[in-house]
C-alpha cells in the first residue's frame, strides 16, 4: 500500500482544512494509506517525510505567500536534502490553496514545491469556503496522487 502525506496549514476559517480532508478522502478511496498533518498544530519532521511515497501540500494565501509553517517545512527540507537527498526528491505531489481574494499564492506555491517532485493535476483553488465543485476537485487530486504513487512504487 502506498503512503501519502497531506501537509497543510489551516486555522481561522478552516477552508484549507476542508480541502485537505477532501484530498485525503480521494487518496484513501484509491487505496492509499494517508497521514494528514496541519502545520498549525506543530512542526512536521522532515525526516518522517522520507518514508512517504507522495505528498499533497495546501496553504491559505497569506499576503500573497504560503503559510509560515509550510515555509519552515521547506527550509527543513532544503537543509536535509543537502545532507542526504534520499527520499526527499522526485515524489509525486499535488497542491491546493484557499484565499479571501486575489489568490496570488498560487505562483510561489507551485514554484517552491516543484523542487520536491513532479506535480500531478492542476493546483486547486478555493475563494473562501470550498464549494462542492472545489471539494470534488480536491478528491480527484487525492485519487490522482494515489494512482501516481502506486505507479511509481510498483
Z-matrix of the N, CA and C atoms (Angstrom, degrees):
N
C 1 1.456
C 2 1.526 1 108.75
N 3 1.297 2 116.09 1 136.03
C 4 1.457 3 119.97 2 179.30
C 5 1.525 4 110.39 3 -80.46
N 6 1.324 5 114.94 4 152.42
C 7 1.456 6 120.32 5 -179.94
C 8 1.523 7 109.84 6 -115.55
N 9 1.311 8 114.46 7 135.14
C 10 1.458 9 121.18 8 -177.03
C 11 1.521 10 109.59 9 -126.85
N 12 1.321 11 115.38 10 134.87
C 13 1.454 12 122.49 11 173.22
C 14 1.521 13 108.84 12 -100.38
N 15 1.319 14 115.52 13 133.85
C 16 1.460 15 120.47 14 170.34
C 17 1.515 16 105.81 15 -116.65
N 18 1.325 17 115.32 16 107.68
C 19 1.460 18 123.00 17 -178.39
C 20 1.516 19 107.60 18 -111.85
N 21 1.305 20 115.78 19 123.43
C 22 1.461 21 120.67 20 -176.71
C 23 1.519 22 109.56 21 -148.26
N 24 1.320 23 115.66 22 173.36
C 25 1.466 24 121.73 23 174.64
C 26 1.520 25 107.43 24 -128.35
N 27 1.314 26 115.60 25 131.07
C 28 1.463 27 120.47 26 176.99
C 29 1.504 28 108.51 27 -154.58
N 30 1.321 29 115.82 28 138.65
C 31 1.455 30 118.06 29 176.69
C 32 1.503 31 112.69 30 -146.64
N 33 1.291 32 120.29 31 -71.98
C 34 1.451 33 122.90 32 -166.35
C 35 1.523 34 114.86 33 -61.18
N 36 1.328 35 117.60 34 -56.42
C 37 1.461 36 120.62 35 -175.45
C 38 1.528 37 113.31 36 -105.37
N 39 1.313 38 118.43 37 -16.84
C 40 1.457 39 121.32 38 179.02
C 41 1.515 40 115.16 39 78.66
N 42 1.348 41 117.26 40 12.18
C 43 1.462 42 119.79 41 -178.25
C 44 1.525 43 112.02 42 -66.21
N 45 1.316 44 117.42 43 -43.30
C 46 1.458 45 120.47 44 179.80
C 47 1.527 46 109.62 45 -68.73
N 48 1.319 47 117.56 46 -33.52
C 49 1.463 48 120.46 47 177.44
C 50 1.528 49 110.95 48 -64.00
N 51 1.323 50 118.12 49 -41.12
C 52 1.467 51 120.47 50 177.91
C 53 1.521 52 110.58 51 -62.44
N 54 1.326 53 116.46 52 -38.03
C 55 1.465 54 120.56 53 177.46
C 56 1.525 55 110.31 54 -66.16
N 57 1.336 56 117.31 55 -43.28
C 58 1.468 57 121.47 56 179.55
C 59 1.530 58 110.69 57 -61.36
N 60 1.312 59 116.52 58 -40.68
C 61 1.465 60 120.79 59 178.53
C 62 1.523 61 110.84 60 -62.71
N 63 1.327 62 117.13 61 -40.15
C 64 1.467 63 120.65 62 178.67
C 65 1.526 64 111.28 63 -66.69
N 66 1.340 65 117.84 64 -40.11
C 67 1.468 66 120.76 65 176.08
C 68 1.527 67 109.09 66 -60.97
N 69 1.322 68 116.85 67 -44.92
C 70 1.468 69 121.65 68 179.31
C 71 1.527 70 110.92 69 -60.38
N 72 1.323 71 116.79 70 -43.21
C 73 1.465 72 120.91 71 179.35
C 74 1.527 73 111.19 72 -60.07
N 75 1.333 74 116.87 73 -43.60
C 76 1.457 75 120.76 74 179.31
C 77 1.512 76 112.26 75 -64.96
N 78 1.327 77 116.95 76 -40.60
C 79 1.464 78 120.78 77 179.81
C 80 1.527 79 110.95 78 -68.07
N 81 1.319 80 116.51 79 -41.33
C 82 1.469 81 120.05 80 178.72
C 83 1.526 82 110.91 81 -64.82
N 84 1.331 83 116.61 82 -40.83
C 85 1.468 84 120.74 83 178.99
C 86 1.527 85 111.26 84 -62.02
N 87 1.333 86 116.41 85 -26.72
C 88 1.468 87 121.20 86 178.40
C 89 1.525 88 111.95 87 -89.60
N 90 1.325 89 117.49 88 5.13
C 91 1.456 90 121.16 89 173.66
C 92 1.510 91 117.08 90 97.15
N 93 1.319 92 118.56 91 10.88
C 94 1.470 93 120.86 92 -178.62
C 95 1.527 94 111.24 93 -90.20
N 96 1.313 95 114.97 94 152.85
C 97 1.457 96 122.80 95 170.72
C 98 1.530 97 105.55 96 -89.12
N 99 1.330 98 117.25 97 123.09
C 100 1.461 99 121.49 98 -171.12
C 101 1.522 100 111.91 99 -118.21
N 102 1.325 101 115.55 100 133.87
C 103 1.458 102 123.63 101 171.83
C 104 1.516 103 107.39 102 -114.00
N 105 1.316 104 116.96 103 126.75
C 106 1.464 105 122.23 104 -179.39
C 107 1.526 106 108.03 105 -113.15
N 108 1.344 107 115.64 106 129.93
C 109 1.464 108 120.20 107 -179.35
C 110 1.528 109 109.99 108 -135.47
N 111 1.324 110 115.74 109 122.77
C 112 1.457 111 122.06 110 174.06
C 113 1.529 112 107.48 111 -91.06
N 114 1.319 113 116.70 112 114.57
C 115 1.459 114 121.26 113 179.89
C 116 1.516 115 113.01 114 -57.63
N 117 1.310 116 117.32 115 -22.37
C 118 1.455 117 121.12 116 177.88
C 119 1.529 118 110.91 117 -66.99
N 120 1.336 119 116.81 118 -20.89
C 121 1.466 120 121.38 119 179.74
C 122 1.526 121 112.63 120 -88.28
N 123 1.312 122 117.40 121 -7.02
C 124 1.455 123 120.74 122 179.40
C 125 1.514 124 111.49 123 148.99
N 126 1.300 125 115.02 124 159.92
C 127 1.459 126 122.86 125 -178.73
C 128 1.530 127 110.23 126 -64.84
N 129 1.330 128 116.36 127 138.58
C 130 1.463 129 120.98 128 177.31
C 131 1.524 130 108.79 129 -93.48
N 132 1.324 131 116.54 130 128.44
C 133 1.460 132 122.41 131 -177.89
C 134 1.526 133 110.17 132 -71.12
N 135 1.313 134 116.22 133 116.12
C 136 1.466 135 120.93 134 -177.28
C 137 1.525 136 111.28 135 -63.24
N 138 1.315 137 118.66 136 -27.89
C 139 1.468 138 120.36 137 178.04
C 140 1.525 139 110.82 138 -64.47
N 141 1.307 140 117.21 139 -33.61
C 142 1.461 141 121.77 140 176.44
C 143 1.521 142 110.56 141 -66.24
N 144 1.321 143 116.60 142 -32.12
C 145 1.469 144 121.81 143 -179.77
C 146 1.529 145 111.79 144 -57.45
N 147 1.311 146 117.68 145 -31.92
C 148 1.470 147 121.82 146 -178.55
C 149 1.522 148 112.11 147 -55.89
N 150 1.320 149 117.93 148 -32.39
C 151 1.469 150 121.83 149 -173.63
C 152 1.528 151 114.02 150 -79.98
N 153 1.314 152 118.49 151 -9.80
C 154 1.465 153 120.81 152 -178.13
C 155 1.525 154 111.26 153 -87.24
N 156 1.329 155 115.56 154 146.20
C 157 1.470 156 121.60 155 178.27
C 158 1.522 157 112.10 156 -81.49
N 159 1.320 158 116.96 157 -27.56
C 160 1.468 159 121.95 158 -176.62
C 161 1.525 160 108.49 159 -157.71
N 162 1.337 161 115.91 160 167.99
C 163 1.467 162 119.06 161 -178.10
C 164 1.519 163 111.72 162 -149.24
N 165 1.319 164 114.14 163 153.16
C 166 1.464 165 122.96 164 172.25
C 167 1.522 166 106.67 165 -121.18
N 168 1.324 167 115.99 166 139.63
C 169 1.461 168 121.09 167 -179.21
C 170 1.524 169 109.04 168 -128.01
N 171 1.330 170 116.03 169 133.36
C 172 1.454 171 120.35 170 -179.84
C 173 1.512 172 111.86 171 -137.38
N 174 1.327 173 115.22 172 143.33
C 175 1.460 174 120.40 173 -177.67
C 176 1.518 175 111.15 174 -146.52
N 177 1.313 176 116.93 175 147.51
C 178 1.457 177 119.13 176 164.64
C 179 1.527 178 108.42 177 -76.12
N 180 1.290 179 116.40 178 163.72
C 181 1.459 180 122.45 179 175.68
C 182 1.527 181 107.39 180 -87.17
N 183 1.328 182 116.22 181 110.63
C 184 1.456 183 121.59 182 176.39
C 185 1.516 184 108.11 183 -112.51
N 186 1.312 185 116.05 184 102.75
C 187 1.463 186 121.90 185 179.51
C 188 1.529 187 111.13 186 55.60
N 189 1.340 188 116.23 187 42.23
C 190 1.468 189 124.04 188 178.88
C 191 1.519 190 112.95 189 66.59
N 192 1.342 191 116.01 190 26.50
C 193 1.452 192 120.59 191 -179.48
C 194 1.533 193 109.14 192 -143.13
N 195 1.337 194 116.35 193 166.86
C 196 1.457 195 120.90 194 179.15
C 197 1.528 196 110.68 195 -72.15
N 198 1.325 197 115.33 196 160.99
C 199 1.465 198 121.03 197 177.16
C 200 1.525 199 110.20 198 -63.20
N 201 1.312 200 116.34 199 147.34
C 202 1.457 201 122.00 200 -177.80
C 203 1.516 202 114.01 201 -58.22
N 204 1.334 203 117.54 202 -33.58
C 205 1.465 204 119.54 203 -179.64
C 206 1.529 205 111.42 204 -65.02
N 207 1.331 206 117.16 205 -33.74
C 208 1.467 207 120.03 206 176.55
C 209 1.521 208 110.75 207 -73.87
N 210 1.309 209 116.80 208 -34.56
C 211 1.466 210 120.16 209 176.60
C 212 1.525 211 110.33 210 -65.45
N 213 1.318 212 117.42 211 -39.43
C 214 1.463 213 120.98 212 176.54
C 215 1.530 214 109.67 213 -61.91
N 216 1.337 215 117.54 214 -43.00
C 217 1.460 216 120.40 215 176.89
C 218 1.527 217 110.47 216 -58.81
N 219 1.330 218 116.64 217 -45.10
C 220 1.463 219 119.77 218 179.30
C 221 1.528 220 111.99 219 -63.16
N 222 1.311 221 117.36 220 -38.94
C 223 1.468 222 120.53 221 176.31
C 224 1.523 223 110.54 222 -61.90
N 225 1.340 224 116.55 223 -46.38
C 226 1.463 225 120.92 224 178.04
C 227 1.524 226 110.65 225 -61.55
N 228 1.328 227 116.43 226 -41.75
C 229 1.464 228 122.14 227 179.56
C 230 1.527 229 110.26 228 -60.95
N 231 1.321 230 116.12 229 -44.99
C 232 1.466 231 120.83 230 -178.36
C 233 1.529 232 111.28 231 -60.66
N 234 1.310 233 116.71 232 -43.85
C 235 1.472 234 120.85 233 179.49
C 236 1.526 235 110.04 234 -65.33
N 237 1.330 236 116.80 235 -47.18
C 238 1.466 237 120.65 236 -179.80
C 239 1.525 238 111.75 237 -63.53
N 240 1.317 239 117.18 238 -38.89
C 241 1.469 240 121.65 239 179.65
C 242 1.523 241 110.53 240 -62.05
N 243 1.318 242 117.00 241 -38.51
C 244 1.459 243 120.97 242 178.70
C 245 1.519 244 112.89 243 -65.33
N 246 1.311 245 116.19 244 -28.47
C 247 1.460 246 120.80 245 179.60
C 248 1.529 247 111.83 246 -85.65
N 249 1.336 248 116.30 247 -38.34
C 250 1.468 249 121.73 248 -179.62
C 251 1.529 250 108.36 249 -165.59
N 252 1.332 251 118.71 250 105.63
C 253 1.463 252 120.87 251 -176.32
C 254 1.530 253 115.05 252 -76.28
N 255 1.330 254 118.76 253 -7.14
C 256 1.455 255 121.56 254 -176.84
C 257 1.528 256 111.25 255 -55.60
N 258 1.332 257 115.47 256 124.35
C 259 1.456 258 121.10 257 178.07
C 260 1.511 259 115.24 258 79.14
N 261 1.315 260 117.60 259 3.66
C 262 1.467 261 120.21 260 -177.68
C 263 1.521 262 113.82 261 -109.81
N 264 1.320 263 117.74 262 -13.61
C 265 1.467 264 120.41 263 -175.08
C 266 1.532 265 110.93 264 -126.45
N 267 1.311 266 114.44 265 163.93
C 268 1.471 267 123.50 266 174.09
C 269 1.519 268 114.57 267 64.83
N 270 1.319 269 117.68 268 30.68
C 271 1.459 270 120.74 269 176.30
C 272 1.529 271 109.47 270 -92.91
N 273 1.333 272 117.87 271 147.52
C 274 1.462 273 119.11 272 169.77
C 275 1.529 274 108.50 273 -64.26
N 276 1.325 275 116.52 274 142.82
C 277 1.458 276 120.20 275 178.25
C 278 1.519 277 110.74 276 -147.32
N 279 1.326 278 114.90 277 158.49
C 280 1.462 279 122.15 278 173.41
C 281 1.520 280 108.08 279 -132.04
N 282 1.331 281 115.12 280 158.82
C 283 1.461 282 121.29 281 -175.39
C 284 1.520 283 111.13 282 -132.52
N 285 1.331 284 115.21 283 147.68
C 286 1.465 285 120.83 284 176.41
C 287 1.526 286 108.78 285 -152.16
N 288 1.326 287 115.58 286 154.68
C 289 1.463 288 119.21 287 -179.72
C 290 1.518 289 110.69 288 -155.47
N 291 1.329 290 114.24 289 158.71
C 292 1.457 291 121.09 290 175.28
C 293 1.527 292 108.58 291 -126.49
N 294 1.310 293 114.70 292 156.34
C 295 1.470 294 119.26 293 179.94
C 296 1.520 295 109.94 294 -157.22
N 297 1.297 296 114.08 295 163.42
C 298 1.456 297 120.64 296 179.09
C 299 1.512 298 113.29 297 -99.56
N 300 1.303 299 117.84 298 2.07
C 301 1.467 300 123.28 299 179.52
C 302 1.516 301 109.33 300 151.50
N 303 1.295 302 116.26 301 129.83
C 304 1.463 303 120.15 302 179.81
C 305 1.509 304 112.69 303 104.75
N 306 1.316 305 117.74 304 -65.01
C 307 1.455 306 122.10 305 177.90
C 308 1.514 307 114.87 306 68.43
N 309 1.324 308 116.94 307 29.30
C 310 1.470 309 120.56 308 -177.59
C 311 1.525 310 112.85 309 -69.59
N 312 1.328 311 118.60 310 -8.58
C 313 1.463 312 121.75 311 179.79
C 314 1.527 313 111.98 312 -67.12
N 315 1.307 314 117.89 313 -18.24
C 316 1.469 315 120.45 314 -176.33
C 317 1.529 316 112.15 315 -54.53
N 318 1.306 317 116.96 316 -46.60
C 319 1.461 318 119.64 317 -176.82
C 320 1.530 319 112.88 318 -63.67
N 321 1.348 320 119.88 319 -51.68
C 322 1.465 321 117.60 320 178.06
C 323 1.530 322 112.53 321 -64.22
N 324 1.312 323 117.86 322 -34.38
C 325 1.462 324 121.16 323 178.15
C 326 1.530 325 110.13 324 -59.73
N 327 1.323 326 116.41 325 -50.14
C 328 1.462 327 120.44 326 -179.38
C 329 1.530 328 112.20 327 -67.74
N 330 1.314 329 116.68 328 -40.36
C 331 1.463 330 120.62 329 -178.62
C 332 1.526 331 111.65 330 -66.47
N 333 1.311 332 117.11 331 -47.45
C 334 1.460 333 120.89 332 -177.04
C 335 1.529 334 112.36 333 -67.54
N 336 1.320 335 117.43 334 -45.58
C 337 1.459 336 119.65 335 -175.55
C 338 1.519 337 113.06 336 -79.32
N 339 1.319 338 118.59 337 -10.78
C 340 1.464 339 120.94 338 174.79
C 341 1.526 340 111.02 339 -62.27
N 342 1.307 341 117.17 340 -23.44
C 343 1.467 342 121.28 341 179.82
C 344 1.533 343 112.22 342 -68.75
N 345 1.335 344 116.35 343 -22.64
C 346 1.460 345 120.52 344 -175.30
C 347 1.524 346 113.31 345 -86.22
N 348 1.317 347 117.35 346 -24.18
C 349 1.460 348 119.58 347 -176.97
C 350 1.506 349 112.15 348 175.04
N 351 1.332 350 115.33 349 -155.66
C 352 1.458 351 119.99 350 -177.74
C 353 1.531 352 109.45 351 -112.33
N 354 1.319 353 114.38 352 129.80
C 355 1.458 354 121.45 353 -175.51
C 356 1.520 355 111.01 354 -76.37
N 357 1.316 356 115.42 355 132.77
C 358 1.455 357 123.11 356 174.87
C 359 1.528 358 107.69 357 -100.73
N 360 1.300 359 116.87 358 135.70
C 361 1.460 360 119.97 359 177.62
C 362 1.513 361 112.41 360 66.63
N 363 1.306 362 114.68 361 -178.17
C 364 1.464 363 121.09 362 178.98
C 365 1.516 364 110.00 363 -93.36
N 366 1.310 365 115.86 364 150.67
C 367 1.458 366 121.79 365 175.82
C 368 1.527 367 108.62 366 -62.74
N 369 1.319 368 116.64 367 131.66
C 370 1.467 369 121.29 368 -179.17
C 371 1.527 370 109.11 369 -96.41
N 372 1.315 371 114.61 370 133.00
C 373 1.468 372 123.44 371 -177.07
C 374 1.522 373 110.20 372 -116.00
N 375 1.328 374 115.76 373 143.11
C 376 1.456 375 120.81 374 172.46
C 377 1.526 376 109.18 375 -131.14
N 378 1.309 377 115.45 376 122.45
C 379 1.461 378 121.24 377 173.07
C 380 1.523 379 106.47 378 -87.79
N 381 1.326 380 116.06 379 105.63
C 382 1.461 381 120.32 380 -176.07
C 383 1.513 382 110.93 381 73.75
N 384 1.331 383 115.64 382 -148.14
C 385 1.469 384 120.30 383 -179.24
C 386 1.525 385 109.69 384 -63.19
N 387 1.324 386 117.29 385 135.17
C 388 1.464 387 119.69 386 -177.80
C 389 1.529 388 111.68 387 -66.96
N 390 1.310 389 115.12 388 132.06
C 391 1.466 390 122.13 389 177.11
C 392 1.525 391 109.09 390 -77.55
N 393 1.316 392 115.80 391 172.17
C 394 1.460 393 120.13 392 175.16
C 395 1.514 394 111.66 393 -58.73
N 396 1.314 395 116.98 394 -37.62
C 397 1.470 396 121.78 395 179.25
C 398 1.523 397 110.63 396 -64.88
N 399 1.323 398 116.70 397 -42.08
C 400 1.473 399 121.02 398 178.96
C 401 1.526 400 110.10 399 -65.36
N 402 1.324 401 117.24 400 -43.17
C 403 1.458 402 120.09 401 179.80
C 404 1.527 403 111.51 402 -64.95
N 405 1.316 404 117.33 403 -37.10
C 406 1.469 405 120.64 404 175.28
C 407 1.522 406 110.54 405 -64.07
N 408 1.331 407 117.07 406 -40.60
C 409 1.466 408 120.69 407 177.88
C 410 1.531 409 110.24 408 -63.92
N 411 1.327 410 117.19 409 -36.83
C 412 1.467 411 120.89 410 177.59
C 413 1.531 412 110.51 411 -67.55
N 414 1.318 413 117.64 412 -41.02
C 415 1.461 414 120.48 413 176.38
C 416 1.526 415 110.43 414 -60.95
N 417 1.314 416 116.28 415 -40.57
C 418 1.463 417 120.59 416 178.02
C 419 1.527 418 110.73 417 -64.87
N 420 1.337 419 117.90 418 -38.53
C 421 1.466 420 120.66 419 174.89
C 422 1.523 421 110.64 420 -58.51
N 423 1.315 422 116.21 421 -45.04
C 424 1.460 423 120.38 422 178.88
C 425 1.514 424 111.97 423 -60.50
N 426 1.327 425 116.36 424 -42.59
C 427 1.461 426 120.65 425 178.56
C 428 1.526 427 110.80 426 -63.34
N 429 1.338 428 116.71 427 -46.64
C 430 1.465 429 121.18 428 179.11
C 431 1.525 430 110.94 429 -60.72
N 432 1.312 431 116.13 430 -40.39
C 433 1.460 432 120.37 431 -179.76
C 434 1.523 433 110.93 432 -65.27
N 435 1.322 434 117.12 433 -44.30
C 436 1.457 435 120.43 434 178.81
C 437 1.524 436 110.93 435 -62.04
N 438 1.317 437 117.13 436 -42.85
C 439 1.456 438 120.31 437 179.95
C 440 1.528 439 111.35 438 -65.64
N 441 1.319 440 117.01 439 -40.03
C 442 1.476 441 120.77 440 178.37
C 443 1.527 442 110.42 441 -65.24
N 444 1.320 443 116.74 442 -40.70
C 445 1.461 444 120.48 443 179.32
C 446 1.529 445 110.80 444 -65.94
N 447 1.326 446 116.11 445 -40.20
C 448 1.467 447 119.92 446 178.13
C 449 1.527 448 110.67 447 -63.90
N 450 1.324 449 116.73 448 -42.51
C 451 1.465 450 120.86 449 179.59
C 452 1.528 451 111.01 450 -65.08
N 453 1.323 452 116.54 451 -39.22
C 454 1.478 453 120.58 452 -178.16
C 455 1.528 454 111.37 453 -70.62
N 456 1.323 455 117.39 454 -33.26
C 457 1.458 456 119.89 455 -177.41
C 458 1.525 457 112.81 456 -91.92
N 459 1.342 458 116.72 457 -11.88
C 460 1.464 459 118.94 458 -175.45
C 461 1.453 460 111.55 459 -105.19
